[in-house]
Amino acid sequence: MQSEQANIIPLVEGNKIINTTCAYCGVGCGVQVVVDDENRRLVTIQGDEQHPANYGRLCSKGSSLGETLSLEGRLLTPRINGKPTSWPTAVDKVAQEFKRMIAKYGRESVAFYVSGQILTEDYYVANKLMKGYIGTANIDTNSRLCMSSAVAGYKRAFGADTVPASYDDFDHADLIVLVGSNTAWCHPILFQRIKAAKTLRPQLKVVVIDPRETATNEIADLHLPLKAGTDVLLFNALLVKLAEHQVLDPQYIAQYTVDFDKAFASANKDVGDINTLAARIGISDEQLNTFFDWFCQTPKTMTCFSMGVNQSSSGTDKVNAIINCHLATGRVGKEGASPFSLTGQPNAMGGREVGGLANMLAAHMDIENPIHRQRVQSFWQSPVIADKSGLKAIDLFDAMYEGKIKAVWIMATNPVVSLPNADKVRAALEKCEFVVVSDCIADTDTTRLADVLLPSLGWGEKDGTVTNSERRISRQRGFLPAPALAKPDWWALSQVAQAMGFSGFNYQSPAEIFSEHAALSAVENEIAYPSGLRDFNIGGLANLSQADYDALQPIQWPVLNKASQGTARLFAQGQFYTPNRLARFVPLQYRQPVNLSTLDYPFTLNTGRIRDQWHTMTRTGLTPRLLQHIGEPFAELHPIDAKKLLISANDLVLVQSPWGKVVVRAQINAGQRQGSVFVPMHWTSVLSSEARIGAVVNPVVDPISGQPENKHTPVAVSRFEAAWHGYLLTKQPITLPPCDYAVAVRIQNGWRYELAHQQKPHDWLDWASVWLNQPQGERLEYQDIGLGLQRYAWLKDDELQALAFFGAESNLPPRAWLMSLLNQPIDKLSRRALLSGKPADPNADVGRIICACYGVGEKNIQRAITQQNLKNVAEIGKCLKAGTNCGSCQPELQKILSCCLSPA
Ligand code: SF4
């Protein structure tokens, strides 16, 4: 394994540096890699100072990319029904089964479900095969869960899925409004950029609009903790206020837009009695008026929105409510002034470019438009072209459950974890006659249900392009050889296409595919206007040679010709992509979320990401460093709710909806809105017994975008009563014990298993020994029958091999010190203290890790603040280094500092 601080080691002069792009979020940071030892897959990583997305910075996830390159857990050979096979056999099986289903049930009986994790070239081939050759649009992507409301909103307003601005605009804005975005944790490098801009220009104000108080609040001048789902009402009211304060831009409205009057009338009606508005939104009059005043007074305003807006049954309306306010003030595509969607995934936008969503054609063309269909078909010279939208994600798996989809190919995604009503998704895949899964990882909740598994290349092996939130196309470059039989997804798709008898798939390289994709974007896209006929035009990148493709520098589309340096902003002078080139205001009325809380389900569930994990943890879960901060699934509750429910921090809680349930650890946080509960999205059945929150989420979708309402599910919350709690430490991974609560956490020298169950084992020692695979060596033990304590430790040659602690309550000894002893020589003092769980020297317990980069724990930080009289985050950094690398932990350092300096 690479060093704990891989990112901090400067790249060695003279070694070959490979420029590539981070595998995680939509910020799309540039990464530089030096391969230190190809055989052992050891690399050194640092941020690319030249890349305009990050200028050298990386967050905790990006910094740890080098620690995720081992082959542990990889899928390395094709498998049919669990048995290894060759590629020709697997390809033939997939092709024949798809052909059989199409012949027997029709082309609408097959589907692809792909991912914002795959590269644009993979996406292009998947879309071409499904829409142009198989002839159905039943290809959808997990970007449906991420960006489809933003896409639909942009298309309604601008006539195309066009993000009008750049990250550079954050450096020029005087007001940045972050709506439904925990930017500090989900787009950390953008958060750092905004924070830096604020330091440079203290007049820059930041407003955070989110029901929760999150780490992003660190830079908020104003927080609007609005009632979940009321965004349309808030922005409708803002539109009315803009008119009242006479800050509309009549010239922009008249020259470049239509339907302002309709949108304004609708907003006015929606807002109704202005005196009750704040209460309906759930905030104070003062908060509301301050927001209105700041927005009215600040021409250079950026409104950035993310999943809190998109993942809603009115997600598209929320997007348009924001865009309406920007159109009304002419704040679109101007320096420091635009609406701006923050993309979740590394290539959600690349997928949109090639038509990876079921309701889009390639190169931002429309399935419903016969001219577009004809254009794409004749460019592809394909036998057929899909002539209507396919099934969007939720509908696709519903159709599978109903037996209408007979064969599916899932690529680089884990829908059994990530989709709403995930137990039904699992049942749908169990029913589906033929399931193909392409993945890097052998064992996921979804691969467990596959008939055929196809091994994909992972980050660092594959080659292609991705597009980030600001329309910037960057190269992901391979720097490690393909392991065993793993192959690029575009190759697997092309092989299957050819085995199905289709021509047009004889690709030899991603460069060739990219060139075709770029050429298609320019077909009949003449430059009749300064911005072309269709927004997505990268004709300037068509016909790149392999060398040019290899050397491709990050560039923002449109790229109309070879000399173009890309396009930073669009629409300052109108030229939208509607038929009359005018932007459309959309008349809107606020709608409540579909499923409101009830007597039986009185809480509102909100789901989302945490700082150091990515999606279903198949990559970030490989590095102990990223599990130090938060290692267990949790439910965050407001203290008043917790008190009413008799729940304390670290208790276990049952969160239950009509669709499913989870058992997770309680966290109490006054920043949580009363009546709501937050549970992270990351945990799977591979890592936990019952923490797949997707199983709890309601399967409601936005009627236009089809994006699910992941942010609003009615749930019941109660204390989970277990007969015992415990944890195991072990050097080797073990089978997850069959407990009501069981979570596997990778730690520095092994694994930790957090457990709780309603039935006690007959014999504690026996039980622990069985699940720990009969640990060897000297056994230390301690029992207190009255307190229900059972503690065992196994040592060999004075090194801790394994440990098992059990108790009647959840308040077991802290883990940090004990974990640090695993697989280490133990001195006499530590040996004596071992079963107490408390080190003889209290300084030896660093507490929960806050700074993942330098492994700095909470207790260390608290001690330093009080003993060294530290007054700010910078001083903590100077003293302990915490927060001085990626900066992701700075909001939490600030929180700890505030608690120490003014304890409640
Ligand atoms: S912000 Fe972090 S996760 Fe996102 S692209 Fe940059 S380094 Fe990767």
Residues whose N, C-alpha, C, O or C-beta is under 5 A from the ligand:
A	BS01	SF4	C22 Y24 C25 V27 G28 C29 L58 C59 K61 G62 H187 P188 I189
